[in-house]
C-alpha cells in the first residue's frame, strides 16, 4: 500500500489536481497496491460536501474502490465518514499512540522523578488525541467498513517523548539533562525489546499461534502498583479459556466470547470469574474495548502467578507466545544471560550482530526491575558500534562517549532488566567473543562466528579472571597478575594483567571498579574487577532532637557509622527502645532512648536524647508535598495524582494538572487517597479544591482517617461547608490530630466521578524551636577536667598513664549530641558534637600522650646542648641555600622544645632533621686574590646571574613568591600574596627569576585572606599544598579552578568564608579524591565541588 503525506486544514483549489498527479506518479511505479492518504482532521470527512478540498482529495483515491480513504486518530469519527460516504473503503492511517515504558508496573499512568520519566507498561495510558492499543483496535475490528489500522508506532524513536514533548527550547520535564528524549509510543522499544502490548497485538493478529501473556512481568512487591492489597493483572490471549493460578491454586477463570462481524471477521471479549473471592476479584468491563484483555485484581502474595490456556475442546495449549508465568525473584540479580540474535554473520565490515543481555536471579529467573551497570569487552574480528537499553529517560546510550568507551569496550545500565550491544564484523573471518560483566553478578561470554574468504589472526577467545575482591579499608588487595586464556585456535596461552590501583582507593570504604590491561603477546585487552572495600566502623552516630509535651517523635530508622578518622559512613538499621507520651510530660526534661544498631552483623549501641521543649506559636505548614508515599485506591487512575500537591489549584483544562477516578468510577464509588510521612505531625485542617466539569461533581461526602504509627487508622471528626467544585473547601478538625499517615476518602454521587486539582494538609500553629548550639560544656580525660578547656577551643594535648586505657568523657550544651571516636594511630581522640537542629557539627581533638613518652629534664638538657653547637656555626662560612635549610631545621627544633608538652619522639625527629641539614652544609670556597690589574669588563650581552637562595622573595607579575628549594636550573616557590586588585587571579605553573625557572608548588597560609576583590582564581598544575586559611574571608570568591592533579594537602579553614554559592572545579579523574581532600575546609555545604 502507498500512503501520501498529511492533509492539514489549509484550503486550496489546486489540491484535487495535486492528488491526481501524485496518484498517476505512484501508479506509474506500481498499480498492484491501493493508494491512500493520511488526513489529520478526519472529522472533516464526515460531511458529504465535495466542495471541501478534503473530500475532493480523498475522492480522487477512494471513489470507484480504486484506493482507500485514510484518517488519522479520532477513531470515533470513522462511523461518521462511512455514513457520509458509504461507498468509500476506509483505513485508519495513523492510530493508537499509547504511552508505555517497558517493564514499569509501579504506576498505571506515568511518573516523573528527577532524571527518570516513565509511563506505565499497562495498556491504560495514551495521549489525549489517541487511544490505548485495545481501544484503537476495537474501533478497527468491530466495523467492517474500516479495513485496518496503522499503529503509531511499531518502534520507539528518538524525539517526541510525549507526555514530556515540546517544541520550545529546554526540557519539558524541567530536568537539567535532555531527558526524556525518545518516544513512548512503540510496541517495541529502541533496543528492539518487546513491550507487553506487543502480545496484545499477537493475540489479535496471529492466527497461526495462540498467545498467553501475563501483565505484570514482575511479581516483586516493590515493583508493583498495589491498591487495597491487590495488584491489577491482565492476560493477553486468544484461547477459548484461560485459568489464572497463584502458587498453584486456581484463583480465576476467563472465557472467550467470540463476536463475528457481518463480513465474518472475528474478535472477542472475555468474561472473568473469580475462583477465590478473597484472593482474586474478577474485573468485567462494561466497555467492550477494555474486555478484549482478561482482567483480575489479585491479592498480593509472594510466589508464582501463572496462567493456562485451553482450546474449545478443553485441551491445554502449551505452545504459546508470550510469558505465561511470573515468579517473585530470589534476589535482585545474580548473573547475566547473554544471547546473540545470530550465531554467525558475514565478515564484510558491515554486517551487524545484535546481542541481548538479561539480568537473572540465582534461579535463572529474569529480574524485570534490574538496573545494574554492565561492562562489555570484545576480542576478535569485530567492533562495538553501539549500546542501548530501551530507556527513553537517559542520555547514556547509543554511541555516546559515556557508554561507547572504545571500539572494543562499552558499558551501559540495564533498564527494566535488559541491555543490548551491537557488534559490526570486520572483513576478517574467524569470529569474535563478547564478554559481559557486572559488579556482584556472574558474567557470561558469547561467541559469534564471522564467515568470509580472508581469515583473521588468532585472537583471545575466552579467559577467566577473578571478578570480585573484598578487603577491609587500609588493606591492599592482592590482585591476580597472570591469567590463562583460550585462543581462537583452541590453544592455551599465558597472559599478564597490569592493574591501575592507588592507595586512595583501598584506604576508603566503598565499591570500586578497578581497570587493568591484560596482555597476550601483542594483543591488549581492557579488563576490570570489582573491589569491595569494607569499612572499619568504630562507633555509630548518636541522635538528638526536640519535641513538645506529649508528642512522641519519630526516631530515625538508620544511623551513620563512624570511621576511624571521625567521618561518617553508611546507614545502618537501628531498633530503638519504646517511648511513651507519659515520658514526655515535663517541659525541660531530656529523655534518653537506647538503640541497637546492626553494623555488618555486629551489634552496636546508640543513644537518642529527646528534649521536651516549650510549646510556642509557629506558622502553620502545608505538609502534603512532604509526603513519603502518596497513593490512590483506583485500579486504573486517570490524569495525574501528583498534580494535587504541585501548588497549582486553578488549572482546569489540562488532564495532567488534575486527578480524577474517571477510569475506575464503576468499580469503586469511594476512592481513597493516602499520604504517609517520615514524621508525626499535629494537623489542624485540610484545604481541598475539588475538580468539576459537566461529568465530574463534588463528592457526596468525605471521610478522613489518621494514623499515628502509619498502620492503624481511626476516623476523625471535622467541620465543613457544602462541598463545591473548582474552589477552596476548608475542612477543620474538631481537635488537633497527630498523624504519620492520613486517608482522604471521597464518596461520589451515584456512579459519577470525583476529582481534585489540589489538596493541602495543614499543621497546627503549635510548635517549638530547636537549639542550634554544637559546643561542649565539659571535657574530661580519665575523670579529670582537661586543663585550659574552652567551648570554642577545638584541639588539646593531654598526658595520661596509658593511651590505650584512657577514657574521654564529654557533655554538650543545649542537648547537642556527642560522639566520642576512639583514638587513631596518631593517638588522637575525636569528640563530634552535632546541634539539636542537625545543622551544625564541631569536632574536638584530644592528643593523648603517655607519661613515659614525655621528654624529661635530662633529655631536654642534651637537646639544648645540640642547639648551642648549632648556633655556634657562622652563616658566612656556608652557601646561602644549604645554610637556609640548616637554619630552618634549627628553628623547628627550638619550636618543638618550646611546646608545653613534648614527646621524645617529636624531639628526636626534629634533631634528626637538624643533623641531616648539618651534614648537607656546603662550605664557601674563597677565591685566591686577583693579581690582574686590568680585569675584563663583563659583556653587555651576558647578564650576570645570581643564584636565588632559599627564603628569598621574588616579585613576579603582580605577586610575591618565596623560594623553597633551589637546584641548578631553578627550584620551587610558594605564593605568598598577590599585589593586584583585579577580580581574577591565575596562579601560574612556573615563574622566572633571571635564568632560573621555579615551579609554584604551594600557596602560603593566609595568602588571600580577606581579599574582597577576588572573584575567580585558577590554581596552577604544580600546586601540591594549599595553606591554612589561604582564602579565608575572600567573601566574593565564587569560582575556583584547580588544574593540579598532585594536590596533597589543604590546610584547615582554607576556604572558610568564601561565597556560599562558590564552585570548585577539579580535574575529572580526581573528583572523588579531591572531594575527600577538600571536605570540611571551612566552606559552607552549599559550595559545590564539580569536574
N, C-alpha and C positions, 0 to 999 in steps of 0.2 A: 504494500500500500504506500502511495505517495501522499505526503501531507504538506500543504503550503503553510506560509507563515501566519502569524496572528492577524486578525482584523480588529482594529480598535474603533472608537466612536468618532472617527473623522469622516466627514461626508465628502464624496467626490463622484461626479458623474462618470468619471473615467474608470472607476474600479471594475465595472462589469466587463469592459474590454480588457483590462489588465488580467482579469481572471480567465477570460477566453484565451489570451495569449499564453499564459502560464500552462493552461490545460493542453494547448497544442504542443508546447515545448516538451512537456512530460510524455505525451503520447508518442512523440517522435522517438523517444528512447524506449518506452515500454507501454504497450497497450493492454497487457495482460492483467494489470493490477488496477483497482479502482483508485480514484483520487479524492482527497478530502481537504478540508480547510479547518484550522483551529480558530473558532470565533470566541473571543474573550468576553463577549456580552451575550450569552445565549438567550437571555430573556427577550432580546430584540427580535429573535427568530420566531417568537410565539405569535406574532401578528402577521396575518396574510395580506401584507401591504407590499406589493412588489415595487412600489415607488421607492422604498427604503433600500439604500445601497447594499445593506447586509443581506437582505433577501435576494437581491439581484445576483450578488456574488455566489451565494450558496446555490441558487437555482441553476447557475451555469454548470455546477458539478452534480447536483442531486436530481435534477429533472430527468425523466426517462430512465431512471435507475442506472445511469452511467457511473455515478460517483456517490459519495456519501456527504450528508450534512454533518459537519463537525462542530461540537460545542465543548467549551472548557468549563469545568466546575459547574456550580449551580445545577446539580443533578435533578433537583426538583423541577427544573424548567423543561425537562425532556418531554413530559406528557403534554405540555402546552405547545411545544414545537410540533409534536405529532398531530395534535388536534388541528393546528393551523395548516399543516402540510402533510396530510395522511399518505401521500404518495412518496414522500422522501424516505430514503434509508438513512438512519441516524447512527452516529458513533460518538462516544464520549472521548474527545481527543486529548484532554488533559484532566485527570481527576484525582481524587483522594487527597493527597498531601497530608497524611498523618505526621505527627512529630513524635518520633521514637528514638531512644537511645538503646543500644544493645545491652541487655543484662541489668537494667535498672528497675528494681522491683520495690524500692522503698517509697515510691510515690505513684499515684495514679494520674498525675498531671505532669508537672515539671518542678524543678527546684533550681535556685541559683545561689551558690556559695562562692566566696572569693576564689577565682581560678577554676571553678568547677560548675558548669552549667549543663544540666542534663534533663532529658524528658523521659517519661515512663516507657518501659518496654511493653506494657499492656496496650491493647487496642482501644484506648479510652481518650486519646489526645490528638487533636487535629487543629489546623489553622482555622480561623473564623470563616474563610471563604471556601474551605474544603470539607472533607469528610474523613472519618476513620476508614480503615480498609473494609470493614464489614458493611458500613452504611453505603459506601460508594459502590461496592459490588452488588448490594441488594437493589439499588436503583437500576443497575445494568441488567441483572438477570431476570428480574420479575416482569419486565416489559419486553415483548418480542420485537417492538419497533426500535429498540436500542440494540444495535448489532454487537457491541462490545465496548471495551474501555482501554485506554492507555493510562496507566497509573503514573503519577508523578511522585516518586521516581523509582526506577529499579535499584540504582545505586545512590548512596550519599555522594555529594560532590562538594568541591571547595567553593565557599560562598553561600549566601542566603541562609544563615543559621537561624531561621525562624524558630522560636519566638524572640530571638535576640538579633533580628536582622534590621539593618538600617541603611540609609544612603548618605548620611552626613558623616563628617569626619569623627574619628574616635570610635570607641566600642559602645554599642547599645547597652551591654551588660554593665558598663561603668568600670570594668576591670582595667588594670594598667596594661595587661597584655592583650594581644589581638585574639581574644577568645570570647565566645566560641567562634570558629572560623570555617566550619563546613556544615552542610545541611543535615537535618534530622529526617528528611522525607523518605529516604530509601528503604527498600525492603532488605537490602544488603548494605553493610557499611563500607567505608572507603577501603578497608583492608580486605574486602571480599567475604566477610563473615556474615552469615545469615542472622537476621533479627527474628524474633518469634513470629512476627506477622508473615514472614516467608511461608510458614507452614499453614497459615490460614489460606493463602492462595493455592498451595498444593492441594489442600483439602477440597477446594472448589474447582481447580483446573486440571488436576491429574486424574485421568480416568483409568490409567493403566496400573495404579498402585494406591493402596489405602494410606491415609495419614493418621497418625496418632501422636499428638504433641501436647505436652503439659506446659502451661504457664502458671507459676514462675519456674524458671530453671535454676532455682536455688531453694533449699529448704533449711537455711540457716536463719535463725530468728532475727539477727541484726541486719539481714539483707532484705527483709520483707516489710510490706505495708500491712500492719496488723491493727485492726479496729475491733474493739469489743472482744479481743482474744482470737479473732478469726481472720483468715487470710483469703483474699479473693483468688479463686482458682479457675482458670479457663482451660478447656481442652479443645484443640482443633482436630476435627476428624471428619471423615465421610463414611464411617462404618455404620451399620444398621443399629448397633447397640454398643454402648461404652460403659464400662464399670470403673468406678474410682475406688481405690484402696488406700488405707493408711496403716502402715505396719502390718500388712497382710489381711486386714479386716475390711470387708466391703462396707463403704460408707455412702456411696451414691451410685445411681444408675440413670443413664440417659438413653433416650430412644429417638431415633431419627424419624422425622416426619417429612417424607418426600412431597414436593409440590411441583406439578407439571404445568408449564405454560401452554397456551393454545397451540403453539408451534411444536410442542413436545420437548422443550428444554426443561431439564430437571434441576431443581435446587431444593434446599431443605432447611428446616429449623429443628431444634432439639427440645424435647420435653425432659425435664430433670426431676428426679425423685430422690429424696434422702432415705438411706437405709439405717441411719443412726442420727436422730434429730439433735442429740446433744453434741455430737461431733461434727455434723455436717448439715448445712442449710442449703436446700435447693433454691436456685435463682431462676425463675421462669419469667422472662421478659415479655412485656406486652407488645413492645416494638419488635417486629419480626427481624429487622436487620441485626439487632443485638442477639437474637436467639439463634443465629447461624453458628454461634460458638456455644459449647457446653459450659455452663457456669455453676459454680458452687461457692459457698463460703465455708471454709474448713477451719475448725478449731485447731490452733497450732499445737503440735507435739513433735518432738524430735523423732527422727526415724526416716522412713521411706514413704513417699507419696507416689503411687503408681496407677496406671490405667491399663485396661484390657479392652480390645476391640473384637466384635463378633459380627459375622455376616448374617444375612436374613435367615439362614438355617440354624443359627445359634452356634456355629463353629468358630472357634477363636482364630483370629487373624494374627499371625506372629511376624510376618514380614511387612513392616510399616515404615513410613517416612517420619522423621522427627524423633523426639526423645520421649518415650512413654513412661519414664520414671525419674525421680529426683530424690536424692538422699542427703541428710544432714552430713556435712563434712566432718571427718575425724580430726582435722587440723586446718590451719589457714594456708597450707601449701607445703608439700614436702619434696616434690620432684617435678621436673619438666618433661613434657612429652613433645617430641619434635618430629614432624612429618612433612615430607616433600610431596608436592602435588604429583610430580612425575619422578620415576626412578632414573630416567636418562633424558638428556636433551642434546641438541646438536651443538658441536663445537664450532660455531660460526661467528662468535664475537657479538651476537645479538640475541640469541635465544635466552629466555628467562626461566628461572626456577622459582616457584612460589613455595616458601617453606613456613608452615604454621607451627606455632608453639602454644601449648596449653599448660596451665599451672594445675597440677593434680595434687590431691592429698595422699597420705601414705597408703591408702587403699586403692589408689588409682582413679579416684572419682574427681571429676572436674570441679574446680573451685571458682565459681562464677564471679565472685567479687574481688579476686586477687589482683593486686596492682604492683607486684614485685618488679624491681628493676632487673632486666635481663641483658646479659652481655653476649655478644656473638663474635666468634673468631673463625676466620675462613682460611683454609690451606688448600693449595692445588690450583686448578685451572679455572678460576672464576673470580669475579669481583662483586662485592656487595654494592648494589646501586640504590637501595632504599629500604626503609623500615616503616612500619605502620602498626597501629593498634585499634583503629576504628574510633578513637575518641575525638569527638568534634570540639572538645574543650581543652586542647593543648596545642602549643606551638612546637613541641618537641616530637616531631615525626617527619616522615617523608625523607628529604635529603638535607635537612638542617644540620649544621655543623655540630649542634649539641647532641645529635644521635648518630650521624654517619661520620665516625671519627677517622676513618681511613678507608681505602679500597678493600681492606681485609678485616676491619673491625667495626663494630657498631654496638649501640645499646639503645634500649627503649623500655619504658614501663609497660607492663601488661595492663590492658583495660578490660574490665569485666572478664578477667582470666585468660585473655588471649593476646598474642602479638604475631606479627608477620615480618619476615625478612625476604627480600627479593635479591637473587643472585643471577648475574649475567655470565654466560660462558665466555671463555676466550677462544681463540682459534686453535688452541692446543687440545688434543683429545687426552682422555685419561681420568677425567672426573675431578671432583672437589669434595672436601669434607667441611661441614659447618658444625661447630660446637656451640651449644647454648648453655650458659651458666647463670646462676643467681645465688646471692648470699643466702645460706641456710637451706638451699634446695639441692637435690641431686640433679646434676646436669645430664645432657644427652647429646650425642653426635649423630648426624645423618650424612650419608654419602650419596652423591648424585653423580652418575656416570655421564661424561661428555663424549660424544661419538663423532669422530671425524677422521680425515686422512693423515693428519700430522699429529704424532704422539708428543705429548709434553714430557718434561723431565720428571724423574721420580720425586715425589714430594711426601711430606709428612701427612699420613692419612689419619692416624689416631695416636693419642697419648693420654696418660693419666697422671695428673699431679694432685697433690693434696690440696683440696679446695678451701679448707677451713683451719684456722689456728685460733687457739684461745690461750691467753696469758693474763696474769694479774698485772695491773699497772706497775710500771717500773721494771718489768722483766722483758728482756729482749727475746723475741720469738726465734726459735731455731727453724729456719726455713729450708726446705729441701732445695739443693742447688744442682742436683743431677736427676735425669729422667730418661726412661727408656721409651722410645717411640716406635710405632709400626709404620713403615713406609708403604707407599702405594704399590710397590712390587712385592710386598709381603715380608720383606726383610726387617730385622730389628736393628736399631741404631741408638747409640748413647748420645744424649744431649745435655746441655748445661742451662741453668737459669740464673740470670743476674737480676736481683730484686732491688727496687727503689724503697729503701727503708731508712727512716730517721728516728732519732731518739724522741723527737717531739710526738711521734705517733704512739709509741708504746708506753710513754710516760703519762698519757692522759686516757682515761676510760672512754670507750665508745666503740662504734662499729666502723671499720675502715676497709677500703678496697686497696690492696697492695698491687701495684703494677710491676711487671717484670718483662724481661726479654729472654725468650727461650731460643737457643741456637742449636741447629742440627746441620753441621757443615756450614754451607753458605746461606742456608735458609734461616731467617729470623722470624719468630712468631711472637706476637704480643700475648702475654698471659696475665692472669690476675688471680688473686686469692683473697679470701675474706679473713680479716683479723678482728677477733673479738677481744678487746682489752677490758677486763673486768675491774670494777672499781674496788678500792680499799675503803670501806665505809667505817670511820672511827666513831661516828656519833650520828644521831638524827636530829633534825631541826625541832626545837620546841615551838609552841604556838601561843599567841596571846590575842585577846580581843575584849571588847566590852559588850554589855547588853543592858537592857533596862529591867527593872524589877519584875520578876515572874516570867520573863520571856526566855525560854531555853533556846540558846543559839545553835546553829548548825556548825559542827566542827568538821574540819577537812577530812576527806576520805583517804588522802595520801599526804605524806610528808617527804621533804627532800632529805637525802643523806648528806653527810659532811665528809669530804675527803681530807687526807692528812694536811693539806695546805690551807684548810679552812673554807674552801669553796664548796658550794652546794652542788649536788648531782642527783639526778633521777627523781622518781616519785614512787614511794613505797607505801603499800597499803597499811592503814593503821586501824585498830579496833579500840575505841575509847570506852572507858568505864561509863556507866549511865549517870545522868544528871537530871534532877527533878526541879520543878518550879519552886518547891519549898527550899531548895538550896540557894535560891537567888532572891530572897525576901528582903535583905537588908542592904540599903544603899551604902556603898563604900567597901563592902566585903569583896575579897578576892578568893575565888573558888579554884582549887587546883584539881585537875582531872588527869588521871593517868591513862596512857595509851600504850598498846603493844604493837610494835612495828615489825613487819616481816621483811627483813633485808636479805635477799638472796638465800632464803631458807633459815636465816638466823634471826632469833627474836631479840629486838632491842626495845628500849623504853623511851617514851617521850612524855612531856608534861604540857598541858594546856592550862593557862591561867586566865580566868574569866572575871573581869571586874564588873560589879553591879553599879552602873553609872546613874547619875541623877537624871531623871527624865526632864526633857525640855521641849519647847515647841520648835518644830523643824518644818521646813517646806515639804508639802506632800509631793510624792514622786509617782509617775506612771510606770509601773514595773512590767507591763505587758511585753514591751520589746526586750526585756531582760530574761525572757524565758530560757529554760534549759531545754525543754521539749515543748512543741506545740503540735497537737494532733486533732483530728476530727473523726467522728464516728461513721461518716458516709463511706459506703463501699466504693462508689465512683463519684468523687467530688467534682464539682465544676469550678471553673475560674481559679482563683489563686488564694489559698489560705493565708500566705504570708502578707498579703495586702492589708489584712486587718490590724497589723502592727507597724505599718510603714509611715504613720503620722499624717496620712492624707485621707480626709473623710468626705470630700466633696466632688470626687470624680465618679460619674455615674455611667458613662458611656463606653468604658473600656473594661472588658472581662478580666484582664489581669490586674485590675485595681479594685476588685471586689471578690467576695466569696459567697457562693450560694450552694444549696443542696439540689440544684436543677436535675442532676443525673440520678439522684437517689431518693426523690421525694416519695415515691410509691412504696419503697421498701422500709423507710424509716421516717415516721412523721414527727420525730423529735430529735433532730441532730444535736450532738453534743460536741463542744469544743473544749479541749482540756489543755491547761497550762501547768507546767511544773517549773520549779526554780531550785537553785542550789541553796538558797537561804529560806528561813522562815520570816515572813513579813506580816506586819499588822495592817490589815486592809480596812478601808473606810467606805469606799464606793466604787461603782463601775459606771463608765460612760459608754453608751453604745449608739452607734449610728447604723440603724437597720436599713439595708438596701431595699429599694422598691421600684417597680415598674408596672406595666399592665398585667404581669403574671406573678411577680414576687410581692408578697404582702408582709406587713408587720406580724410578728408572732402572736398567736392567741395567748400564750403565757410563757414565762421564763422561770426556770428553776436554777438556783445556784447552790453548789455544794463545795465545801472546802475540806482540806486535809492538812493536819499539822505534821504528819510523818510522811506524806506523799503516797500513802497507800489506803488508809481508812478515811472515808469521806462522810461528812454529815451535811444535810441541807440546812441553809440558814435563811433567816427572815430579813426582808428589806422592804423599803417603801419606794413607790414609783408612780408616775402619772401614766395615762394611757399611752401605749406604745405607738410611735409614729415613725414612718419611713422617711429617709433622706434628711434627718435632722437629729440633733443630740437628744438622747434619752438618758436621764440620770437615775441610777438605781443605788440607793443609800442604805447600807446595812444598819439594822436597828442597834447592833453592838459591833464594836471593832472586832474583826475576825483574824485569828492567827492562821496563816496558810503557807504551806510549802507547795501546795497544788490546788488548782481550782477547776471546777467543771461548770460550763455555761451551756445550759440546755434550752433550746427554743422549740416550743410546740407549734407546728404550723397549723394554719386554718384548713381543715379538711385534708384534701390531698394536694394542696397548693405548695407554694415554695416559700422559703425564708432565706434571708441573706444579710450580710454585713459589709460595710465599707471600712469600719474601724471599730476597735474595741479597746478601751483604756481601763486599766485596773489601778486604782489609786490607793496609796498607803495613807495611814492616818497621819496627823501632824505631830504625833508623839515620837520623840527620838532622843538621841544622845550624841555627845561629841567624844570622839576617840582621842587619846593622848598622842602627841607627836614626838615625845622625847625618846631618844635612844642613847641614854647615858647610864653609866654605873653609879651606884650610890656607895658601894662598898666593895673593896677588893682585898682578899686575904690569901696568904700562902702558908700552908701548914698551921692554920689557925691564927696567924699574926697579921695584923693590918700592914699592907705594903707601905713602906716609908715614902713620903712625898706624893701619895696618891691625890689626883685631882680628876674630876669628871672629864675635863677636856684635854687631859694628857693621855696619850694612847700607847706609849712604849715605856717599859720598866725593865730593870735588871735586879734579880733577887738571888741572894746566896742561900742555898739550902744544904742540908746534910747529905741527902741523896736525891739526885734528879729523878730517878725512876720511881721514887716513893713519895714525891712531893704532891700535895693536894692543893689545888687552886679553887677557892670559893669566891663567888661574886653575886651581888644583888643589885638589881637595876631600879632606877626611878620610874615612877608612873606606870607600873605594870608592863614595862617593856620585857620582852622575852630574852632569856640569857642562855647561851650555849657555850660550854667550855670544851674546846677542842684539845685533846691530849697532845703532849709535846711531840714535836717532829724531830728530824735528825739534827737540826740546829739547836735542839733543846728549848724551843720557843713554844709556849702555850698561848693559844689564841682564845679570847673571850669575845664571842659575837653577840651583839646587842641589837635587837630589832624593835622599833617602836610599836605601840599598840595599834596604830593605823597602818602598819606594814610598809610605810613609805620611806623610812629612814633606817639605815643599818650602819653601825660603827663597830670597828674591830680593835680590841685592846691586845697588845702583845707583851708577854712577860717572858723575858730571857732568864732561864734557870741556870745557875752555876753552882756546882758542888764546891763545898768548902775546901776540899783537898786540891782543887784546881786553881785556887786563888794564888797569885804571886805574892810570896811572903817578903819580909824585910830583907833577908839575906839575898834573895833572888833579885830584888829591886836594886840593891847596892851594886851588884855585879853589872846590871844593866846601865846604871848611872856611870860606872867606870868606862864602859864601852862608849857612852855618849861623850865623855870628856876626851877620850882618844880621838873620836871623830871630829870634835870641834877644834882640835889642835892642828888639823890639816889646813894648809893655806890654799885658798882658791886660785891664786895666780900660778900655782905650780901645775895646774891641770887644765885640760881643754874645757871650754865652756860647756859643751854638751855632756861630757862624762861627769863633770862636777855638778851640773844641774840635776842629773839623776841621783847622784850621791846625796846632794842636799835635800832632795825630795824624800829619799828613804830616811834620812836623819829626822826630818820633820815628822814623819809617820811614827817613828819610834817615840819621839817626845810626846806626840799626841796620845799614843797608847798608854804610856805610863802616867799621863796626866789624868786619866779616867779615874773615877771614884772607885770602881771595881774593875779589876783587870785579871785575866787568867794567864797562867804560864804559857799556854799555847798561843795566845794572842801576842804576848811579848816575844816569844821565840820566833814566830812568823815574821814579825817586824824586824827583829835582829837579823834574821836570815837575809831579808831584802837588803838591809844596810851592809852586811858583809859582802853580799854579791855585788852591790854597787861599788864598794871599796875595791873589790878585785877588778872591776871594769874601769877604774880610773885610768885616764891616759895622760901621762906627763907631757908638759910642753917642752919641746926641744928648742933651745935658744940658738939662733943662728950666730956664726962667727962674725967678728967685726968686719965691715966692708971697707977695704983699702982703696977702692976705686974712687978717685976724686971727681970723675965725670960720669956719673951713672946715666944709663939710658932712660930717657923720658918715656912714660907709658904711652902707647899708641892710642890715638883718638878713636880708632876703630875697634879697640879691645877694651871694653869697660872692666873696671875692677869688680870682682865678685867676692863679697864676703859671705862666709857660710853662716846662715841663720842658726842660732843656738836654741836649745830647749828653754822654753819660758819666754822667748822673745815675742813681742806683739807686732803683728803685721797688719797694715791697713790695705784693704783691697776692695775696690768697688763698693763704697758706702757701707763697709762693715769692718770690724776688728776681729782678728783671729790670733790665737795663741799657739805657738809651736809646741807640739807634744813629743814628737820623735824626729830625729834627723838621720839621714843617710847620705850617700854620695851624690844622689840626684835630687834629694828633697826630703820628704818625710810625711808626717801627719800633723794636722792642726785642728783646733777646736774653735768653733764660732763663739765669740764672747758676747758681742752685741752688734746691732746694726746702727748706722748713722744716717737713717733715712726716714722720712715721714710718709712715704708712698704706701698705698693700700696693699700692694702686692710686693712680696719679697721672695726671691729664689735663693736657696742655699745651694751653692754650686757643688759639683762633684770634686773639683780641684781649684786651687788658686795658685798664682805665680808670685815669686819674690826673686827678682833678678833672673838668674839662670836656673832657679830651682822650682820644682813643681811639688805642691803639697796636696795630699788627699784630705778633704774635710770629713773627718770620721766621728765627730761628736759635736753636740750642742751644749753649751755651758749651763750650769744651774742659773735660773732666773734670767736667761738671755733675753727673753721677750716679755718679761713680767711687766704688767701694767701698760703694755703697748696698745693704746686705744685706737691708733690709726691703722693697725694691721688688720686686714680683712681676709687676705689669702696668702698662704705660704706653701712653697714647694720645697720639700726636703730631699736633697741630692742622694744619688745612688750609693755613695760610700759611707753614709752615716750609720754608725753602729750603736751609738749611745745618745739618748735624749735626757738631759739632766733634770734634776729635781726642779719643779715649779718653772720649767723652761718657758711655758706660755701662760702662766698663771695670770688671771685677771685681764687677759687680752680679750675683752668682752665683745669686741666686734669681729673676732676671728670666726669665719663661717666655713672656710674651705681650706683643708689641709691635705696635700698630696704627698704621700711617702713613696719615693721611687726606689729606695733601698730594699734589697732582698736579704740584707745581712744585719738588720736591726736586732740587737741582742738585749738591750736594757733600756727601760723607760723609767725615769725617776718618779718618786712619789709626787702627786699633785701636779704632774707635768701639764695637764690640760684643765686644771681647776679654774672655773670662771670664764671659759670661752663661751661663745654664743650657744644658747640652748638648742638651736636648730643646725648646728655645725655638722658637716660631713667630713669624715676622714677616709680618703681614698687610698687603698693599698694595692700592691700587686696581687693579681687574681690567685696565683699559686700560693700566696702567703696569707690569704684571707683568714683561714681558720686559726693559724698560729698567731697572727697579729691581733685577732680578736681577744685571745687569751692574754697576750703580752700587754695590750692596751687597757685591759679590764681594770676598773677601779683606779684610774689615774686622775681622778678628780672631776672628770667631765660628767654632765648630767646624763641620765639614762636616755634622754631624747636624742642625744648625739648619735649619729649613725656611722657605722664602720662598713664601708662598701668596697667592692672591687672595681 
